[in-house]
Amino acid sequence: MDNLHNAFSVLELDAEDDQLQPASASAASGLDVSASTATVTADKSEEKIIGLDDKLVVENGKQCLSNPVTPSVEYKFPLVWIDLEMTGLNVEVDRILEIACIITDGKLTKTLEGPDLVIHQSKENLDRMGEWCQNHHAASGLTKKVLHSTTSEKEAEKQVMEFVKRNVGTYTPLLAGNSIYVDFLFLKKYMPDLAALFSHVLVDVSSVKALCIRWYPRGENLMLP
């Protein structure tokens, strides 16, 4: 278990379970893919590829690589971190508003930032959002961006698929994120071709963090049974 302590030491373990914030990428050396709170934001004009010379730039409102990235052995056993913003959590009626994606190697030592795309949805879909989503997305400016966006779910799916395929080589990537099973359900319904790229094995940071709190408690968590 000592090895696990080192691997998980980057996680903040002081929070109680019900206070955990979306932190898909805190497991990836400070990496954060939350579409609303992450350092990856929809209105960026340029995205950095950490550790590489290539950059994601915007051309005609769409992000693309200024220099194509050749899959490298540095990205062995890749993890594809995806975070979605939705109109709600009911996959049968709610829709995807934003998708952000980054790739790390299996050891979380290399990071490649990918597309962060706001997806157009109708005003009718937005009006059906619950109170929390309406307030949260309005405050962040996402609601307005969604109405003005010209990117469809299909186009967003295509861009993310191209990014993933270009950078994972022959590996079958694992989908990773915070409570990622919810995002995976939405991907399978609205972006099935993208979802099909991933293994059935999901890397859920919220599960890892919950285990770390129990295995290596600190502070108030020392009182856990």
N, C-alpha and C positions, 0 to 999 in steps of 0.2 A: 504493500500500500504506500510505501515511502515514495515510489516513483510517481504515483498519482498526485501526491502533494505538490511536487514540483510542476507537473504538467498543468495543474489547476490553480496554481498560486496566483495567476493573473486575475482570477475571478474575485469580485467583491462578495464576501460570504457573510457579511454582518447583517444583511437585510433578512427580514422574515419572509417566508414563502409568499404570503399574500401581498407583499410590498415589492416584489421583484419587478423591475422595469424592463421593457424590451431591450435586450442587450445581446443580440445575436453575435455581434462581433467583439464583445468584450473578451471572448475566449480567444480571439485572434489578435492578441497583442494590441488591444485598444481599438480593434476593428468594430464598426457599428454600421449596420445596414438598415436601421429603422428609417422608413421613408419620410417620417415626419420629424424625428428628433436626431437623425443621423447627420454626420458630416457630409454625407452624400445628399445633395438637395437638387430639386428639379430645376431651379433657375440658375444653376452653375453654367457658365459659358465654357468652362474647361475642366476636365477631370484628370488627375494625376495617376499615373501607373507607378506605384511605389517600387523603387529599386530598379526601374527600367527607364530608358530614355524616351519611350513612346508616350503619347498623350492622346486622350480622347478630346476631340474638338467638336464644335457644333457647326454643321454645314446645312443650310436651308432648314434650320430648326431641328436637325437630327444629329445625334452624337455619332461619331465614327472615329476610328483609329487613324491618326496622322501617319503612322508607320505600322504596317501589319505586324502582328506579334506571332512569332513562330513558337509553337508549343515546345517547352523546354523540360529537361529532366528535373529542373528545379520545382516543377509543379507535379511531382509524383503523388499519386493517390489524392487527386484534387477534391476540395470541398467547394461547392458552389453555394454561396450565401445569398438567399433571396428574401426580400421583405416586401410585403404588399400592404397598401392602404386600400381598404374596401369601404363600401357604403354600410356594411354591417357584417355579421358573422354567419348569416344564414346563406349557405352556398346556393340554395334553390332560388333565392330572390335577389340577393345582393350582388353587386358587381365590383370589379377591380377598378380603382381610381389611379393607382400609381404602382410601379414596380421598380425596384432597385436591385442591382446584382453586383457582387464582387466574387472573385475566385482567390482561394488560398491553396497553398500546397498542404499536404497532409500533416505537416509538423507546425503549421501556422507561422512559418518564417518568411514566406513570400506572399505579397498581396497585389492583386491586379483589380483595379476598379473598373466596372463596366457601366452599362447604360443605367440611367435613372430617368424614367419616362412617365410623364403624366398622360393619362388615357382619357379621351373624351367619353363622357356619358351624358345622357339627356337630362334636362332639368327635371323631368318626371322621376327618373331614377334617384336624383339627388333629393327631391322633395320627400321621397319615401324613407329617407334615413331617420334613424332614431335621434332623440334629443342630444345624446352625447356626441354622436358623429357629426350632427349638424353644427353644434357649437365648436367642436374641436377642429373640424376641417375648415370652417369659416374663419376661425382665429388664426390658423396657420396659413391661410390664403389658398389652400388646396382646392376648395370648392370653385373659386373664381378661375383658377388655372385649368380645372377640368372642363369647365364650360367653354373656355377659349382654345383648348387643345384641339389639334387636328389629327392626333395619333389614335388610331383604332386599337382595339385589343389584338387584332390579328397582326397589325404592323408592329406593335410592341413585342408580341411573341416572336416575330421573325427576327427583330434586332437582337433580342436577348439570346435566342437560339444561335444566331451567327456568332455572337461573342463567345458563348460557351463552347461551341464546336471548334472555334478557332484556337482555343487556348487549353483544352484538356487533352489534346492528342488522342491516343487510343484508349485512354482510361475511361471507365464508366464512373462519372462523378457522383458523389453523395450530396444530396440536398441538405443544407444546414441552415439553422436560424433559431429564433426564439419562438417556442410553441409552433414549430414549423409545420406540424401536421395540418393546421388550419390553412396555411398558405398553400400547402400541397393539394388540399381538397379543391381550392379555387383554381389552381393551375390545371388540375385534371379536368375540371368542368369547362373553363373558359380558354385555356391554353394547353390543350391536350398534347400537341406535338412537342412542346417544351417539356411538359411533365414526363413524357416518354423517354427523355434523355437520361433520367436519373434512376439510380438503383432504388429498390423498394426499401432499403435501409435509410432511415432519416437520422440526422445528427441534431438532436434537440438540446439547445443550450439550457433551457429552463430545467430539463431533467438532470443535466450534468450539475447545474448549480444546486438543485435540491439535494442531490447526493453529497456534494461537497459540504453543504451545511451540516449534514448528518455525520459524515465521516470525519470532518475536521472542524468541529464547531469552535466558534470564538465568541467572546463577549456574552451577550444574553443567550446565545444559542448553546452555551455550555450546559444549560439547564434542560436541553432536550433529552427525553428518555432514551 
